Structure formats: C-alpha cells, structure tokens
Amino acid sequence: MKNILFFLSWYMFPALAFCDWHITRSDFEAKELFKATQTYELYTGDSAVEEREKKPQEGFKFILVQIQAKNDGNSPDLFKSKEILLKSGNNTYPRLKEDKFLLEYNIKPFTQLTLKKGTHQGSLIFEVPTQTDITTLDLIYQNNSIKTEK
C-alpha cells in the first residue's frame, strides 16, 4: 500500500519529489581513462613534462555526469549527495568516494556534503562494468530519476 501511495503522489505532484530541491543533470559521458600532460619550466631553464593517467579498475569504465542542485526555498529538507546512485537495469552503483582526482583534469567534483540550501554544481563519477550500455543509464536520488537539463 505504501508503494502505491508513493507512486500515486509522485505522479500527481512531481514537483514534490525532491521537496524544494530542483536537480538536473547533463548527458552521461563514458571514459576509459583520464589523461593529462603538463609542462613545467625548471629553475635551470629546461622543461619537464609530467603525464598523468587515471584508469578505472580492471573490467570497468568511468561514467561522468554533471549535476546542479538548487534550493532557494525555506524547506528544512536536506540534500544528501551521497545518496545519488547510477542505475543500469537491476544494478545500482554508488558514486566514487575518492573523486578529488578530477581536479587534476580540470573537472570540479560535486560536493560529498549534505546540503541545506543554495545552488551547487559539479560532476559525479561512477565505475560501471565495461559492457554497460550508456543509453540505459539512469541517475537516481531517493528513488526518483534525475532528468537532463532542458
């Protein structure tokens, strides 16, 4: 009965799905690896080249998605960014906890904090099996699908 009431309320009042939080996302982007090259000038005047790579675990690929969460209302409801999941078929994947490496590739990670209010933007990163079809992915928060920006 609870499930029926939940789906009925979600269908009749979709704006209430996230209370005062309005959350949107970009399209999903699959990445086999992140790679960056940086050239430094040494005190001798010579140049040194540093190459960095970040790969997912064996048999997996990265999925990158940008999100925006906005709450300008007076609702006391919190946005718990750690509860965002990536869904593919019957499988769900949590976001990577160690996402600070994205900064090395000029990508701002979305905060891992619980949010009270304001506008917050950044990228989420997930690891999914290599054979996962990117067109079947869905971003979920509290059993609700986060849709793309329009």
TORPA-4810 file (N, C-alpha, C, O; in nm, 3 decimals):
<nodes>
NODE_1_0.081_-0.119_0.000_0.000_0.000_0.000_0.087_0.127_0.000_0.055_0.225_-0.068_M
NODE_2_0.197_0.125_0.078_0.286_0.241_0.082_0.342_0.271_-0.057_0.353_0.387_-0.096_K
NODE_3_0.377_0.164_-0.131_0.432_0.183_-0.265_0.330_0.247_-0.358_0.364_0.333_-0.439_N
NODE_4_0.207_0.204_-0.347_0.102_0.260_-0.433_0.082_0.408_-0.402_0.071_0.490_-0.494_I
NODE_5_0.078_0.443_-0.274_0.062_0.583_-0.236_0.181_0.667_-0.282_0.164_0.780_-0.327_L
NODE_6_0.301_0.612_-0.270_0.421_0.684_-0.314_0.414_0.715_-0.462_0.435_0.829_-0.504_F
NODE_7_0.385_0.613_-0.543_0.381_0.634_-0.688_0.265_0.725_-0.729_0.279_0.804_-0.822_F
NODE_8_0.152_0.713_-0.660_0.039_0.799_-0.689_0.074_0.945_-0.658_0.044_1.034_-0.738_L
NODE_9_0.137_0.970_-0.543_0.174_1.107_-0.507_0.282_1.160_-0.601_0.280_1.278_-0.637_S
NODE_10_0.375_1.075_-0.640_0.480_1.117_-0.733_0.420_1.155_-0.868_0.461_1.252_-0.930_W
NODE_11_0.320_1.075_-0.913_0.256_1.102_-1.041_0.173_1.230_-1.036_0.176_1.310_-1.129_Y
NODE_12_0.098_1.250_-0.928_0.010_1.365_-0.918_0.084_1.495_-0.883_0.043_1.603_-0.925_M
NODE_13_0.193_1.484_-0.806_0.267_1.602_-0.761_0.417_1.583_-0.786_0.494_1.572_-0.691_F
NODE_14_0.460_1.580_-0.913_0.601_1.552_-0.943_0.696_1.656_-0.886_0.812_1.623_-0.858_P
NODE_15_0.653_1.781_-0.867_0.742_1.884_-0.813_0.778_1.855_-0.667_0.878_1.907_-0.618_A
NODE_16_0.700_1.776_-0.599_0.728_1.743_-0.460_0.830_1.631_-0.446_0.872_1.600_-0.335_L
NODE_17_0.868_1.571_-0.556_0.957_1.455_-0.549_1.087_1.486_-0.476_1.140_1.400_-0.406_A
NODE_18_1.138_1.609_-0.491_1.261_1.648_-0.424_1.238_1.764_-0.328_1.332_1.836_-0.294_F
NODE_19_1.114_1.782_-0.285_1.077_1.895_-0.198_1.114_2.025_-0.267_1.074_2.047_-0.381_C
NODE_20_1.190_2.112_-0.202_1.229_2.239_-0.265_1.356_2.227_-0.349_1.400_2.326_-0.408_D
NODE_21_1.413_2.109_-0.357_1.535_2.089_-0.436_1.499_2.063_-0.581_1.417_1.976_-0.611_W
NODE_22_1.561_2.138_-0.671_1.545_2.117_-0.816_1.680_2.067_-0.866_1.780_2.138_-0.862_H
NODE_23_1.681_1.944_-0.914_1.806_1.879_-0.951_1.798_1.840_-1.099_1.703_1.776_-1.143_I
NODE_24_1.901_1.880_-1.173_1.910_1.844_-1.314_2.048_1.788_-1.341_2.141_1.805_-1.262_T
NODE_25_2.060_1.721_-1.455_2.189_1.660_-1.492_2.216_1.681_-1.639_2.127_1.716_-1.717_R
NODE_26_2.342_1.659_-1.677_2.381_1.661_-1.818_2.369_1.518_-1.872_2.326_1.428_-1.800_S
NODE_27_2.405_1.499_-1.996_2.410_1.364_-2.053_2.527_1.288_-1.991_2.623_1.347_-1.942_D
NODE_28_2.518_1.156_-1.993_2.625_1.072_-1.940_2.740_1.068_-2.040_2.720_1.071_-2.162_F
NODE_29_2.861_1.062_-1.986_2.981_1.054_-2.069_3.065_0.937_-2.020_3.103_0.931_-1.903_E
NODE_30_3.094_0.843_-2.110_3.178_0.727_-2.074_3.325_0.762_-2.099_3.359_0.823_-2.200_A
NODE_31_3.410_0.723_-2.006_3.554_0.749_-2.018_3.630_0.621_-1.985_3.605_0.558_-1.882_K
NODE_32_3.721_0.583_-2.073_3.806_0.468_-2.048_3.921_0.505_-1.955_3.972_0.422_-1.880_E
NODE_33_3.961_0.633_-1.960_4.066_0.683_-1.872_4.069_0.835_-1.879_4.015_0.895_-1.972_L
NODE_34_4.132_0.895_-1.780_4.158_1.039_-1.780_4.308_1.054_-1.804_4.389_0.983_-1.744_F
NODE_35_4.343_1.147_-1.891_4.484_1.166_-1.923_4.512_1.316_-1.936_4.435_1.390_-1.997_K
NODE_36_4.625_1.358_-1.878_4.664_1.499_-1.886_4.815_1.507_-1.894_4.887_1.425_-1.838_A
NODE_37_4.862_1.609_-1.966_5.005_1.637_-1.978_5.028_1.780_-1.935_4.954_1.871_-1.974_T
NODE_38_5.132_1.800_-1.853_5.165_1.934_-1.807_5.315_1.955_-1.821_5.395_1.869_-1.785_Q
NODE_39_5.351_2.070_-1.875_5.492_2.104_-1.892_5.532_2.208_-1.788_5.465_2.310_-1.771_T
NODE_40_5.642_2.180_-1.720_5.696_2.271_-1.619_5.830_2.325_-1.666_5.905_2.256_-1.735_Y
NODE_41_5.857_2.448_-1.628_5.989_2.504_-1.654_6.070_2.492_-1.525_6.028_2.541_-1.420_E
NODE_42_6.185_2.428_-1.535_6.272_2.409_-1.420_6.356_2.534_-1.397_6.368_2.619_-1.485_L
NODE_43_6.415_2.544_-1.278_6.497_2.661_-1.246_6.619_2.674_-1.337_6.677_2.781_-1.348_Y
NODE_44_6.657_2.565_-1.403_6.770_2.569_-1.496_6.730_2.622_-1.633_6.816_2.647_-1.717_T
NODE_45_6.601_2.640_-1.654_6.552_2.684_-1.785_6.506_2.570_-1.871_6.444_2.591_-1.975_G
NODE_46_6.535_2.446_-1.828_6.489_2.329_-1.902_6.339_2.307_-1.875_6.283_2.361_-1.781_D
NODE_47_6.279_2.228_-1.960_6.138_2.193_-1.944_6.125_2.047_-1.902_6.200_1.961_-1.948_S
NODE_48_6.030_2.022_-1.815_5.999_1.885_-1.774_5.852_1.860_-1.806_5.767_1.946_-1.785_A
NODE_49_5.824_1.742_-1.857_5.687_1.705_-1.894_5.637_1.599_-1.796_5.703_1.498_-1.771_V
NODE_50_5.519_1.625_-1.740_5.456_1.530_-1.649_5.327_1.480_-1.712_5.241_1.559_-1.751_E
NODE_51_5.314_1.349_-1.722_5.192_1.289_-1.776_5.121_1.215_-1.664_5.183_1.139_-1.589_E
NODE_52_4.991_1.237_-1.655_4.909_1.170_-1.553_4.798_1.092_-1.621_4.739_1.136_-1.720_R
NODE_53_4.771_0.975_-1.564_4.660_0.892_-1.610_4.586_0.836_-1.491_4.646_0.799_-1.390_E
NODE_54_4.454_0.831_-1.504_4.371_0.768_-1.402_4.279_0.672_-1.475_4.199_0.712_-1.560_K
NODE_55_4.291_0.543_-1.440_4.210_0.439_-1.503_4.114_0.380_-1.401_4.143_0.377_-1.282_K
NODE_56_3.999_0.331_-1.449_3.909_0.260_-1.358_3.967_0.122_-1.328_4.065_0.080_-1.389_P
NODE_57_3.905_0.052_-1.234_3.951_-0.083_-1.204_3.930_-0.173_-1.326_3.846_-0.144_-1.412_Q
NODE_58_4.004_-0.281_-1.333_4.000_-0.373_-1.447_3.857_-0.420_-1.475_3.786_-0.462_-1.385_E
NODE_59_3.816_-0.411_-1.603_3.683_-0.456_-1.644_3.574_-0.351_-1.626_3.456_-0.380_-1.643_G
NODE_60_3.614_-0.228_-1.591_3.518_-0.121_-1.568_3.552_0.001_-1.653_3.662_0.012_-1.707_F
NODE_61_3.455_0.093_-1.663_3.478_0.222_-1.727_3.417_0.329_-1.636_3.331_0.301_-1.553_K
NODE_62_3.464_0.451_-1.655_3.411_0.563_-1.580_3.286_0.616_-1.649_3.277_0.616_-1.772_F
NODE_63_3.191_0.661_-1.570_3.076_0.737_-1.619_3.079_0.871_-1.548_3.078_0.878_-1.425_I
NODE_64_3.082_0.978_-1.626_3.088_1.113_-1.573_2.957_1.184_-1.607_2.908_1.174_-1.719_L
NODE_65_2.901_1.254_-1.510_2.778_1.330_-1.532_2.782_1.456_-1.446_2.819_1.451_-1.328_V
NODE_66_2.744_1.568_-1.505_2.738_1.693_-1.431_2.598_1.711_-1.375_2.499_1.681_-1.442_Q
NODE_67_2.590_1.760_-1.251_2.458_1.788_-1.194_2.455_1.928_-1.134_2.558_1.989_-1.104_I
NODE_68_2.333_1.975_-1.119_2.308_2.101_-1.048_2.195_2.076_-0.950_2.090_2.022_-0.988_Q
NODE_69_2.215_2.115_-0.825_2.111_2.104_-0.721_2.086_2.245_-0.669_2.179_2.315_-0.629_A
NODE_70_1.959_2.286_-0.671_1.925_2.422_-0.634_1.808_2.422_-0.537_1.707_2.355_-0.560_K
NODE_71_1.822_2.498_-0.427_1.715_2.514_-0.329_1.719_2.656_-0.278_1.807_2.692_-0.200_N
NODE_72_1.623_2.737_-0.321_1.612_2.874_-0.272_1.494_2.890_-0.176_1.465_3.000_-0.130_D
NODE_73_1.428_2.778_-0.147_1.311_2.784_-0.060_1.347_2.780_0.087_1.464_2.786_0.125_G
NODE_74_1.245_2.769_0.168_1.262_2.767_0.312_1.245_2.627_0.370_1.232_2.611_0.491_N
NODE_75_1.244_2.528_0.286_1.226_2.391_0.331_1.345_2.345_0.417_1.460_2.374_0.383_S
NODE_76_1.317_2.275_0.526_1.426_2.224_0.609_1.488_2.096_0.553_1.582_2.042_0.610_P
NODE_77_1.435_2.047_0.440_1.484_1.922_0.383_1.626_1.937_0.333_1.661_2.035_0.268_D
NODE_78_1.708_1.838_0.364_1.848_1.837_0.326_1.867_1.756_0.198_1.790_1.664_0.170_L
NODE_79_1.968_1.791_0.121_2.004_1.714_0.002_2.129_1.635_0.037_2.235_1.693_0.061_F
NODE_80_2.117_1.505_0.040_2.227_1.416_0.077_2.290_1.361_-0.049_2.247_1.260_-0.104_K
NODE_81_2.395_1.431_-0.095_2.455_1.399_-0.224_2.514_1.258_-0.229_2.532_1.204_-0.338_S
NODE_82_2.544_1.200_-0.116_2.599_1.064_-0.115_2.494_0.959_-0.149_2.527_0.843_-0.173_K
NODE_83_2.367_0.999_-0.152_2.259_0.906_-0.182_2.227_0.897_-0.331_2.134_0.826_-0.371_E
NODE_84_2.301_0.969_-0.414_2.280_0.962_-0.558_2.339_0.831_-0.609_2.453_0.796_-0.578_I
NODE_85_2.260_0.759_-0.688_2.302_0.630_-0.743_2.288_0.632_-0.895_2.204_0.704_-0.950_L
NODE_86_2.370_0.553_-0.960_2.358_0.531_-1.104_2.294_0.395_-1.123_2.340_0.296_-1.066_L
NODE_87_2.189_0.390_-1.202_2.116_0.264_-1.221_2.129_0.218_-1.366_2.115_0.296_-1.460_K
NODE_88_2.155_0.088_-1.380_2.159_0.024_-1.511_2.089_-0.111_-1.496_2.142_-0.203_-1.434_S
NODE_89_1.970_-0.123_-1.554_1.893_-0.245_-1.538_1.858_-0.268_-1.392_1.799_-0.180_-1.329_G
NODE_90_1.895_-0.384_-1.338_1.869_-0.416_-1.198_1.985_-0.379_-1.106_1.977_-0.402_-0.986_N
NODE_91_2.091_-0.323_-1.162_2.210_-0.290_-1.083_2.215_-0.141_-1.052_2.177_-0.058_-1.134_N
NODE_92_2.262_-0.110_-0.931_2.286_0.030_-0.894_2.431_0.044_-0.851_2.491_-0.049_-0.795_T
NODE_93_2.487_0.162_-0.878_2.627_0.189_-0.848_2.637_0.320_-0.771_2.579_0.420_-0.813_Y
NODE_94_2.708_0.321_-0.658_2.728_0.447_-0.585_2.835_0.530_-0.655_2.916_0.477_-0.731_P
NODE_95_2.835_0.658_-0.629_2.940_0.743_-0.684_3.072_0.711_-0.615_3.073_0.663_-0.501_R
NODE_96_3.181_0.739_-0.683_3.311_0.715_-0.623_3.333_0.811_-0.508_3.310_0.931_-0.522_L
NODE_97_3.378_0.758_-0.396_3.406_0.843_-0.280_3.531_0.926_-0.302_3.539_1.041_-0.260_K
NODE_98_3.629_0.866_-0.368_3.756_0.934_-0.395_3.750_0.998_-0.534_3.801_0.942_-0.631_E
NODE_99_3.688_1.116_-0.542_3.673_1.183_-0.670_3.755_1.310_-0.684_3.741_1.381_-0.783_D
NODE_100_3.840_1.339_-0.587_3.921_1.462_-0.591_4.022_1.460_-0.707_4.071_1.566_-0.747_K
NODE_101_4.053_1.342_-0.760_4.146_1.334_-0.873_4.091_1.409_-0.995_4.168_1.446_-1.084_F
NODE_102_3.960_1.431_-1.000_3.900_1.503_-1.113_3.957_1.644_-1.126_3.966_1.698_-1.237_L
NODE_103_3.995_1.703_-1.015_4.053_1.838_-1.017_4.180_1.844_-1.101_4.209_1.947_-1.162_L
NODE_104_4.255_1.735_-1.105_4.378_1.729_-1.185_4.348_1.735_-1.334_4.438_1.762_-1.414_E
NODE_105_4.222_1.709_-1.372_4.181_1.708_-1.512_4.084_1.824_-1.541_4.007_1.820_-1.637_Y
NODE_106_4.089_1.927_-1.454_4.007_2.048_-1.467_3.857_2.018_-1.465_3.779_2.082_-1.537_N
NODE_107_3.817_1.922_-1.383_3.676_1.888_-1.364_3.644_1.907_-1.216_3.710_1.850_-1.130_I
NODE_108_3.541_1.987_-1.189_3.502_2.013_-1.050_3.408_1.903_-1.001_3.299_1.885_-1.055_K
NODE_109_3.450_1.827_-0.898_3.361_1.725_-0.844_3.246_1.788_-0.766_3.261_1.894_-0.704_P
NODE_110_3.131_1.723_-0.769_3.017_1.767_-0.689_3.047_1.735_-0.543_3.105_1.632_-0.512_F
NODE_111_3.007_1.822_-0.456_3.036_1.806_-0.314_2.984_1.673_-0.260_2.883_1.621_-0.307_T
NODE_112_3.051_1.620_-0.161_3.009_1.498_-0.093_2.932_1.532_0.035_2.892_1.442_0.110_Q
NODE_113_2.912_1.660_0.061_2.848_1.705_0.183_2.696_1.700_0.175_2.639_1.691_0.066_L
NODE_114_2.632_1.706_0.290_2.487_1.721_0.296_2.457_1.869_0.284_2.516_1.951_0.356_T
NODE_115_2.366_1.905_0.194_2.340_2.046_0.161_2.207_2.092_0.220_2.110_2.016_0.225_L
NODE_116_2.205_2.217_0.265_2.084_2.276_0.322_2.012_2.366_0.223_1.889_2.367_0.219_K
NODE_117_2.087_2.441_0.145_2.027_2.544_0.061_2.131_2.595_-0.038_2.250_2.569_-0.024_K
NODE_118_2.085_2.667_-0.139_2.176_2.729_-0.235_2.178_2.656_-0.368_2.098_2.566_-0.392_G
NODE_119_2.271_2.697_-0.454_2.290_2.635_-0.584_2.428_2.571_-0.587_2.529_2.636_-0.557_T
NODE_120_2.432_2.444_-0.622_2.557_2.368_-0.620_2.571_2.295_-0.753_2.475_2.235_-0.802_H
NODE_121_2.691_2.301_-0.812_2.717_2.236_-0.939_2.847_2.157_-0.931_2.936_2.190_-0.853_Q
NODE_122_2.856_2.054_-1.011_2.978_1.975_-1.019_2.952_1.845_-1.092_2.843_1.822_-1.145_G
NODE_123_3.054_1.761_-1.095_3.046_1.634_-1.167_3.050_1.517_-1.071_3.121_1.519_-0.970_S
NODE_124_2.973_1.416_-1.104_2.974_1.289_-1.032_3.047_1.188_-1.119_3.038_1.192_-1.242_L
NODE_125_3.118_1.097_-1.054_3.187_0.993_-1.130_3.152_0.857_-1.071_3.149_0.839_-0.950_I
NODE_126_3.127_0.763_-1.160_3.090_0.627_-1.123_3.180_0.530_-1.200_3.238_0.566_-1.303_F
NODE_127_3.191_0.408_-1.149_3.255_0.299_-1.223_3.149_0.194_-1.250_3.080_0.148_-1.158_E
NODE_128_3.136_0.156_-1.378_3.040_0.053_-1.417_3.113_-0.049_-1.503_3.217_-0.017_-1.561_V
NODE_129_3.061_-0.172_-1.513_3.125_-0.271_-1.600_3.137_-0.220_-1.743_3.050_-0.148_-1.792_P
NODE_130_3.245_-0.258_-1.810_3.275_-0.210_-1.944_3.161_-0.233_-2.042_3.137_-0.148_-2.129_T
NODE_131_3.089_-0.345_-2.030_2.983_-0.376_-2.127_2.853_-0.300_-2.102_2.758_-0.317_-2.178_Q
NODE_132_2.845_-0.217_-1.998_2.723_-0.142_-1.968_2.691_-0.045_-2.081_2.776_0.033_-2.124_T
NODE_133_2.565_-0.050_-2.127_2.518_0.038_-2.234_2.483_0.174_-2.173_2.396_0.182_-2.086_D
NODE_134_2.549_0.279_-2.218_2.530_0.413_-2.163_2.388_0.465_-2.185_2.342_0.550_-2.109_I
NODE_135_2.319_0.415_-2.287_2.184_0.463_-2.316_2.080_0.409_-2.219_1.967_0.457_-2.216_T
NODE_136_2.117_0.309_-2.138_2.021_0.252_-2.042_2.041_0.306_-1.901_1.974_0.261_-1.808_T
NODE_137_2.131_0.400_-1.883_2.163_0.451_-1.750_2.058_0.550_-1.701_1.995_0.621_-1.779_L
NODE_138_2.042_0.554_-1.569_1.951_0.648_-1.505_2.017_0.694_-1.376_2.075_0.614_-1.303_D
NODE_139_2.007_0.823_-1.347_2.061_0.879_-1.224_1.946_0.890_-1.125_1.842_0.949_-1.155_L
NODE_140_1.965_0.832_-1.005_1.856_0.818_-0.908_1.891_0.891_-0.778_2.004_0.883_-0.730_I
NODE_141_1.792_0.961_-0.723_1.805_1.019_-0.588_1.673_0.993_-0.515_1.567_1.035_-0.562_Y
NODE_142_1.680_0.925_-0.403_1.563_0.890_-0.322_1.454_0.828_-0.409_1.338_0.869_-0.404_Q
NODE_143_1.492_0.729_-0.488_1.402_0.653_-0.576_1.338_0.736_-0.686_1.241_0.692_-0.747_N
NODE_144_1.390_0.855_-0.714_1.341_0.940_-0.822_1.449_0.958_-0.926_1.568_0.967_-0.894_N
NODE_145_1.407_0.963_-1.051_1.502_0.981_-1.161_1.536_1.129_-1.177_1.446_1.214_-1.177_S
NODE_146_1.664_1.160_-1.191_1.709_1.296_-1.217_1.718_1.312_-1.368_1.791_1.239_-1.434_I
NODE_147_1.644_1.406_-1.422_1.634_1.425_-1.567_1.740_1.523_-1.618_1.799_1.598_-1.541_K
NODE_148_1.760_1.520_-1.749_1.857_1.610_-1.812_1.801_1.753_-1.815_1.680_1.774_-1.807_T
NODE_149_1.893_1.850_-1.827_1.855_1.990_-1.835_1.780_2.015_-1.965_1.804_1.949_-2.066_E
NODE_150_1.691_2.110_-1.962_1.617_2.144_-2.084_1.642_2.285_-2.124_1.588_2.331_-2.224_K
</nodes>
